[in-house]
């Protein structure tokens, strides 16, 4: 799929208000776990899986 595994270091850092936005993922299947992992790699800090 050619998706980078980390956030491009050349990008401007996320605004701290955006990085701390609450994100809820419903279900603990493979799609939710993958989504949470990618969001974490992008710099989001408040991802919850229900």
C-alpha positions in Angstrom: 0.0 0.0 0.0 3.1 2.3 0.2 1.8 4.0 3.4 4.7 5.6 5.4 5.1 4.1 8.9 6.0 7.4 10.5 4.9 11.0 10.1 7.1 12.9 7.6 9.7 14.8 9.6 9.6 17.6 7.1 6.0 18.4 8.1 5.2 21.2 10.5 4.3 19.7 14.0 0.7 19.3 14.9 -0.9 22.1 16.8 -1.1 20.9 20.5 -4.8 21.6 20.6 -5.3 19.3 17.6 -3.0 16.6 18.8 -4.9 16.4 22.1 -8.4 16.2 20.4 -10.4 13.3 21.8 -10.9 10.5 19.2 -13.1 7.5 19.9 -12.9 4.3 17.9 -15.8 1.8 18.3 -14.8 -1.8 18.3 -11.5 -3.5 18.9 -11.2 -5.2 15.5 -8.3 -5.1 13.2 -9.5 -1.9 11.5 -9.8 0.1 14.7 -6.4 -1.1 16.0 -4.8 -0.2 12.8 -6.5 3.2 12.7 -5.4 3.9 16.3 -1.8 2.9 15.5 -1.7 5.2 12.4 -3.3 8.1 14.4 -0.6 7.7 17.1 2.1 7.7 14.5 0.7 11.0 13.1 1.0 12.6 16.5 -2.5 12.3 18.0 -2.3 11.7 21.8 -5.9 11.0 22.9 -7.2 8.0 21.0 -9.6 5.6 22.9 -10.9 2.3 21.7 -14.3 1.1 23.0 
